[in-house]
Amino acid sequence: MNNYFKSITVRVMLAALAYTLLPLPAGAQGQWPSRPVNIVVPFVPGGSNDNIARVLAAKLGGRLGQPVVVDNKGGGGGTIGTDFVARSSADGYTLLFVSGSIATNVASGKRLPFDLMKDLEPIGGVAATPFVIVVGNEVKASTLKEFMGLAAAKPKSINYGTAGIGGINHLGTELFASAAKVQLTHIPYKGIGPAFNDLMGSNLQMLLPTLASVAPHIQGGKMRGLAVTSMKRSPMLPEIPTANESGLPGFELEVWFGLLGPAGMPPGVVKRLNNELNTVLALPEFKEILAREGATPKPSTPAEFGNLIRSDIVRWTRLIKDTGIQIE
């Protein structure tokens, strides 16, 4: 009898040991996060995307109790890094730092290896920054109204540069042209840097760069800022009026930044990330860092951030259709 019970006990212990070695369901694999979290920036190091993501990663790491590491995967206008995250495990350990350019990529009809709204999950907004309508010093316009008058008098005589066809600089400038009822000529470049050089060299007349990227050039007298595209003036360039003040009532254009993850992330992980993200955005020191990039915090729920992305896709798709912009 004793041997019988010993045999039963051994078998029960072996069964219990075997059970503990089985993989646990996704929702029961311990407290998240239990290891470092990666934030993929789908652009090369440098620039607002990378700068904001790195500060955010450091602050989130402190909140989560695990290192949060930025991983730059540039190329394809952000497509390569975005596709990497879309194909990653939806366990909360691989996230994507995005900007509004992701919406223009979708709206422009580019062949993308992922479905933005199906393969990726919104976590929350991070920040937004306006653009600045700038002209070369040789352009005979000191206000936005004067510039619109010049462009209206000679359709397509104003050349503007962008970082590429179908990007947010391109579509944003065409949005301005549509609102101002003027016709401009697009000169695409492989990056905004060469366009800056050509504007300062009088080979272009206009650019629509982000606030942080152009502020040093304006402050150095290398080009003239006519208007910022936010509804309020920027503390970085307080002397420059808004487009809304300068003859384009209601005109507003900002590039936003936010966090996404692979579709199918556990709801609890998404909620935790959103809560921690919004806590970081409320920190005075984080607001100060954003201000150096000409940006302001834009906290949101995951649903609100998803709606922002969808509305941007609709806006850019409609602009392309209504104006007949050539993307190819």
C-alpha positions as a Python dict, from the first residue, in 0.01 Angstrom:
ca = {
    (1, 'M'): (0, 0, 0),
    (2, 'N'): (279, 241, 87),
    (3, 'N'): (447, 171, -247),
    (4, 'Y'): (118, 237, -424),
    (5, 'F'): (75, 580, -266),
    (6, 'K'): (441, 661, -330),
    (7, 'S'): (388, 580, -697),
    (8, 'I'): (80, 806, -713),
    (9, 'T'): (270, 1091, -543),
    (10, 'V'): (561, 1066, -786),
    (11, 'R'): (328, 1073, -1085),
    (12, 'V'): (141, 1377, -952),
    (13, 'M'): (470, 1561, -893),
    (14, 'L'): (595, 1477, -1242),
    (15, 'A'): (268, 1598, -1395),
    (16, 'A'): (289, 1924, -1201),
    (17, 'L'): (650, 1976, -1313),
    (18, 'A'): (556, 1914, -1676),
    (19, 'Y'): (273, 2166, -1651),
    (20, 'T'): (508, 2435, -1525),
    (21, 'L'): (730, 2382, -1828),
    (22, 'L'): (447, 2442, -2078),
    (23, 'P'): (431, 2786, -2251),
    (24, 'L'): (190, 3018, -2076),
    (25, 'P'): (-92, 3196, -2258),
    (26, 'A'): (-10, 3547, -2379),
    (27, 'G'): (-211, 3711, -2103),
    (28, 'A'): (-44, 3511, -1828),
    (29, 'Q'): (324, 3541, -1910),
    (30, 'G'): (415, 3743, -1604),
    (31, 'Q'): (414, 4112, -1537),
    (32, 'W'): (480, 4336, -1838),
    (33, 'P'): (745, 4455, -1897),
    (34, 'S'): (993, 4198, -1775),
    (35, 'R'): (1269, 4290, -2021),
    (36, 'P'): (1379, 4592, -2231),
    (37, 'V'): (1132, 4756, -2470),
    (38, 'N'): (1239, 4874, -2818),
    (39, 'I'): (1103, 5186, -2986),
    (40, 'V'): (1171, 5175, -3359),
    (41, 'V'): (1226, 5512, -3526),
    (42, 'P'): (1183, 5452, -3901),
    (43, 'F'): (1435, 5721, -3991),
    (44, 'V'): (1811, 5766, -3955),
    (45, 'P'): (1945, 5929, -3637),
    (46, 'G'): (1907, 6305, -3606),
    (47, 'G'): (1607, 6528, -3665),
    (48, 'S'): (1293, 6581, -3459),
    (49, 'N'): (1167, 6222, -3488),
    (50, 'D'): (1485, 6082, -3338),
    (51, 'N'): (1540, 6358, -3082),
    (52, 'I'): (1191, 6339, -2933),
    (53, 'A'): (1187, 5958, -2939),
    (54, 'R'): (1513, 5934, -2742),
    (55, 'V'): (1397, 6167, -2467),
    (56, 'L'): (1062, 5987, -2453),
    (57, 'A'): (1238, 5650, -2430),
    (58, 'A'): (1446, 5763, -2133),
    (59, 'K'): (1142, 5895, -1948),
    (60, 'L'): (929, 5588, -2026),
    (61, 'G'): (1208, 5359, -1910),
    (62, 'G'): (1202, 5525, -1570),
    (63, 'R'): (825, 5480, -1549),
    (64, 'L'): (823, 5117, -1667),
    (65, 'G'): (1119, 4998, -1464),
    (66, 'Q'): (1288, 4852, -1773),
    (67, 'P'): (1524, 5006, -2032),
    (68, 'V'): (1345, 5153, -2334),
    (69, 'V'): (1585, 5152, -2629),
    (70, 'V'): (1557, 5350, -2953),
    (71, 'D'): (1630, 5146, -3267),
    (72, 'N'): (1672, 5345, -3588),
    (73, 'K'): (1559, 5156, -3897),
    (74, 'G'): (1563, 5417, -4173),
    (75, 'G'): (1486, 5378, -4541),
    (76, 'G'): (1195, 5387, -4780),
    (77, 'G'): (1057, 5711, -4638),
    (78, 'G'): (983, 5533, -4310),
    (79, 'T'): (844, 5218, -4474),
    (80, 'I'): (1120, 4975, -4370),
    (81, 'G'): (1100, 5047, -3998),
    (82, 'T'): (721, 5060, -4000),
    (83, 'D'): (697, 4724, -4175),
    (84, 'F'): (941, 4574, -3924),
    (85, 'V'): (713, 4669, -3635),
    (86, 'A'): (398, 4558, -3820),
    (87, 'R'): (554, 4212, -3852),
    (88, 'S'): (683, 4197, -3494),
    (89, 'S'): (529, 4002, -3209),
    (90, 'A'): (238, 4191, -3052),
    (91, 'D'): (377, 4147, -2699),
    (92, 'G'): (447, 4512, -2619),
    (93, 'Y'): (824, 4487, -2653),
    (94, 'T'): (849, 4641, -3002),
    (95, 'L'): (688, 4982, -3059),
    (96, 'L'): (695, 5239, -3340),
    (97, 'F'): (754, 5614, -3312),
    (98, 'V'): (567, 5773, -3603),
    (99, 'S'): (502, 6116, -3748),
    (100, 'G'): (226, 6254, -3968),
    (101, 'S'): (426, 6151, -4274),
    (102, 'I'): (289, 5800, -4229),
    (103, 'A'): (-56, 5931, -4325),
    (104, 'T'): (76, 6104, -4639),
    (105, 'N'): (247, 5778, -4742),
    (106, 'V'): (-87, 5600, -4728),
    (107, 'A'): (-283, 5881, -4896),
    (108, 'S'): (-33, 5914, -5180),
    (109, 'G'): (-114, 5562, -5296),
    (110, 'K'): (235, 5425, -5248),
    (111, 'R'): (262, 5046, -5248),
    (112, 'L'): (320, 4966, -4883),
    (113, 'P'): (400, 4619, -4743),
    (114, 'F'): (162, 4679, -4451),
    (115, 'D'): (-192, 4802, -4389),
    (116, 'L'): (-157, 5095, -4152),
    (117, 'M'): (-498, 5065, -3989),
    (118, 'K'): (-503, 4684, -3973),
    (119, 'D'): (-144, 4585, -3897),
    (120, 'L'): (-61, 4854, -3640),
    (121, 'E'): (-230, 4956, -3316),
    (122, 'P'): (-251, 5316, -3187),
    (123, 'I'): (-111, 5375, -2839),
    (124, 'G'): (-121, 5753, -2809),
    (125, 'G'): (-15, 6092, -2938),
    (126, 'V'): (313, 6246, -2824),
    (127, 'A'): (360, 6594, -2970),
    (128, 'A'): (295, 6826, -3263),
    (129, 'T'): (493, 7103, -3428),
    (130, 'P'): (396, 7357, -3694),
    (131, 'F'): (559, 7435, -4024),
    (132, 'V'): (687, 7774, -4132),
    (133, 'I'): (619, 7934, -4470),
    (134, 'V'): (960, 8070, -4566),
    (135, 'V'): (1093, 8251, -4873),
    (136, 'G'): (1435, 8340, -5002),
    (137, 'N'): (1572, 8684, -4920),
    (138, 'E'): (1545, 8793, -5283),
    (139, 'V'): (1166, 8739, -5290),
    (140, 'K'): (989, 9076, -5285),
    (141, 'A'): (745, 8994, -5009),
    (142, 'S'): (770, 9072, -4640),
    (143, 'T'): (426, 8937, -4546),
    (144, 'L'): (223, 8631, -4638),
    (145, 'K'): (-38, 8850, -4809),
    (146, 'E'): (228, 9005, -5030),
    (147, 'F'): (366, 8663, -5117),
    (148, 'M'): (22, 8529, -5209),
    (149, 'G'): (-24, 8837, -5427),
    (150, 'L'): (303, 8763, -5611),
    (151, 'A'): (207, 8401, -5665),
    (152, 'A'): (-141, 8491, -5785),
    (153, 'A'): (-8, 8747, -6033),
    (154, 'K'): (224, 8495, -6199),
    (155, 'P'): (89, 8138, -6169),
    (156, 'K'): (356, 7865, -6137),
    (157, 'S'): (637, 8123, -6127),
    (158, 'I'): (717, 8042, -5763),
    (159, 'N'): (933, 7729, -5722),
    (160, 'Y'): (911, 7546, -5390),
    (161, 'G'): (1130, 7261, -5269),
    (162, 'T'): (1042, 6953, -5064),
    (163, 'A'): (1204, 6642, -4920),
    (164, 'G'): (1034, 6430, -5184),
    (165, 'I'): (718, 6359, -5383),
    (166, 'G'): (415, 6268, -5174),
    (167, 'G'): (576, 6366, -4843),
    (168, 'I'): (426, 6599, -4589),
    (169, 'N'): (631, 6898, -4713),
    (170, 'H'): (490, 6838, -5062),
    (171, 'L'): (127, 6783, -4967),
    (172, 'G'): (141, 7053, -4699),
    (173, 'T'): (260, 7313, -4951),
    (174, 'E'): (-13, 7209, -5192),
    (175, 'L'): (-266, 7242, -4908),
    (176, 'F'): (-141, 7598, -4857),
    (177, 'A'): (-158, 7668, -5232),
    (178, 'S'): (-514, 7538, -5245),
    (179, 'A'): (-619, 7755, -4949),
    (180, 'A'): (-443, 8060, -5095),
    (181, 'K'): (-584, 7989, -5444),
    (182, 'V'): (-241, 8008, -5607),
    (183, 'Q'): (-42, 7777, -5834),
    (184, 'L'): (317, 7689, -5743),
    (185, 'T'): (583, 7470, -5906),
    (186, 'H'): (712, 7171, -5712),
    (187, 'I'): (1085, 7085, -5710),
    (188, 'P'): (1142, 6758, -5518),
    (189, 'Y'): (1474, 6677, -5351),
    (190, 'K'): (1618, 6375, -5173),
    (191, 'G'): (1588, 6534, -4831),
    (192, 'I'): (1516, 6884, -4706),
    (193, 'G'): (1886, 6979, -4666),
    (194, 'P'): (1955, 7032, -5039),
    (195, 'A'): (1633, 7232, -5066),
    (196, 'F'): (1753, 7464, -4789),
    (197, 'N'): (2078, 7516, -4980),
    (198, 'D'): (1897, 7600, -5302),
    (199, 'L'): (1664, 7845, -5128),
    (200, 'M'): (1962, 8027, -4980),
    (201, 'G'): (2128, 8012, -5323),
    (202, 'S'): (1824, 8174, -5489),
    (203, 'N'): (1741, 7863, -5694),
    (204, 'L'): (1411, 7827, -5507),
    (205, 'Q'): (1167, 8086, -5380),
    (206, 'M'): (976, 7899, -5107),
    (207, 'L'): (991, 7614, -4854),
    (208, 'L'): (756, 7469, -4594),
    (209, 'P'): (993, 7316, -4332),
    (210, 'T'): (923, 7232, -3969),
    (211, 'L'): (974, 7502, -3710),
    (212, 'A'): (1282, 7357, -3539),
    (213, 'S'): (1462, 7283, -3867),
    (214, 'V'): (1423, 7634, -4006),
    (215, 'A'): (1447, 7855, -3695),
    (216, 'P'): (1830, 7887, -3702),
    (217, 'H'): (1822, 7989, -4071),
    (218, 'I'): (1559, 8256, -4006),
    (219, 'Q'): (1736, 8386, -3696),
    (220, 'G'): (2062, 8395, -3893),
    (221, 'G'): (1903, 8608, -4166),
    (222, 'K'): (1951, 8342, -4434),
    (223, 'M'): (1580, 8332, -4527),
    (224, 'R'): (1258, 8508, -4432),
    (225, 'G'): (979, 8352, -4229),
    (226, 'L'): (634, 8476, -4334),
    (227, 'A'): (399, 8270, -4119),
    (228, 'V'): (376, 7969, -3888),
    (229, 'T'): (102, 7718, -3961),
    (230, 'S'): (-24, 7667, -3604),
    (231, 'M'): (-321, 7858, -3466),
    (232, 'K'): (-98, 8023, -3205),
    (233, 'R'): (239, 8191, -3248),
    (234, 'S'): (538, 7984, -3148),
    (235, 'P'): (754, 8086, -2850),
    (236, 'M'): (1052, 7979, -3063),
    (237, 'L'): (977, 8250, -3325),
    (238, 'P'): (726, 8479, -3154),
    (239, 'E'): (778, 8761, -3404),
    (240, 'I'): (638, 8553, -3692),
    (241, 'P'): (257, 8571, -3723),
    (242, 'T'): (33, 8273, -3790),
    (243, 'A'): (-115, 8205, -4132),
    (244, 'N'): (-453, 8253, -3967),
    (245, 'E'): (-348, 8609, -3877),
    (246, 'S'): (-194, 8676, -4216),
    (247, 'G'): (-472, 8633, -4469),
    (248, 'L'): (-562, 8264, -4445),
    (249, 'P'): (-836, 8243, -4179),
    (250, 'G'): (-859, 7899, -4020),
    (251, 'F'): (-550, 7759, -4193),
    (252, 'E'): (-370, 7514, -3968),
    (253, 'L'): (-110, 7248, -4042),
    (254, 'E'): (101, 7062, -3790),
    (255, 'V'): (307, 6746, -3809),
    (256, 'W'): (227, 6515, -3520),
    (257, 'F'): (427, 6242, -3349),
    (258, 'G'): (294, 5936, -3169),
    (259, 'L'): (337, 5573, -3065),
    (260, 'L'): (204, 5264, -3239),
    (261, 'G'): (254, 4894, -3182),
    (262, 'P'): (179, 4575, -3376),
    (263, 'A'): (-192, 4496, -3404),
    (264, 'G'): (-322, 4255, -3141),
    (265, 'M'): (-129, 4386, -2840),
    (266, 'P'): (-283, 4288, -2506),
    (267, 'P'): (-533, 4560, -2401),
    (268, 'G'): (-369, 4583, -2059),
    (269, 'V'): (-32, 4661, -2216),
    (270, 'V'): (-182, 4926, -2444),
    (271, 'K'): (-357, 5087, -2147),
    (272, 'R'): (-41, 5084, -1935),
    (273, 'L'): (166, 5235, -2216),
    (274, 'N'): (-92, 5506, -2280),
    (275, 'N'): (-113, 5595, -1909),
    (276, 'E'): (264, 5614, -1871),
    (277, 'L'): (299, 5808, -2196),
    (278, 'N'): (47, 6072, -2087),
    (279, 'T'): (218, 6097, -1746),
    (280, 'V'): (551, 6168, -1918),
    (281, 'L'): (390, 6430, -2145),
    (282, 'A'): (272, 6621, -1836),
    (283, 'L'): (623, 6649, -1689),
    (284, 'P'): (753, 7011, -1696),
    (285, 'E'): (1101, 6894, -1800),
    (286, 'F'): (959, 6699, -2093),
    (287, 'K'): (758, 7002, -2206),
    (288, 'E'): (1078, 7207, -2198),
    (289, 'I'): (1257, 6950, -2413),
    (290, 'L'): (971, 6948, -2664),
    (291, 'A'): (981, 7329, -2675),
    (292, 'R'): (1342, 7311, -2796),
    (293, 'E'): (1208, 7113, -3094),
    (294, 'G'): (934, 7372, -3148),
    (295, 'A'): (679, 7115, -3035),
    (296, 'T'): (402, 7093, -2775),
    (297, 'P'): (263, 6783, -2600),
    (298, 'K'): (-41, 6620, -2760),
    (299, 'P'): (-168, 6353, -2517),
    (300, 'S'): (-459, 6137, -2629),
    (301, 'T'): (-631, 5805, -2577),
    (302, 'P'): (-549, 5522, -2820),
    (303, 'A'): (-889, 5574, -2987),
    (304, 'E'): (-832, 5949, -3027),
    (305, 'F'): (-490, 5891, -3179),
    (306, 'G'): (-633, 5635, -3421),
    (307, 'N'): (-901, 5885, -3525),
    (308, 'L'): (-632, 6149, -3587),
    (309, 'I'): (-446, 5914, -3822),
    (310, 'R'): (-765, 5824, -4009),
    (311, 'S'): (-873, 6187, -4045),
    (312, 'D'): (-530, 6283, -4179),
    (313, 'I'): (-545, 6006, -4439),
    (314, 'V'): (-888, 6133, -4548),
    (315, 'R'): (-766, 6494, -4565),
    (316, 'W'): (-459, 6414, -4776),
    (317, 'T'): (-648, 6171, -5001),
    (318, 'R'): (-912, 6437, -5070),
    (319, 'L'): (-646, 6700, -5142),
    (320, 'I'): (-472, 6475, -5395),
    (321, 'K'): (-801, 6396, -5566),
    (322, 'D'): (-936, 6753, -5569),
    (323, 'T'): (-615, 6918, -5690),
    (324, 'G'): (-490, 6645, -5924),
    (325, 'I'): (-146, 6636, -5758),
    (326, 'Q'): (90, 6406, -5945),
    (327, 'I'): (247, 6158, -5703),
    (328, 'E'): (427, 5933, -5951),
}
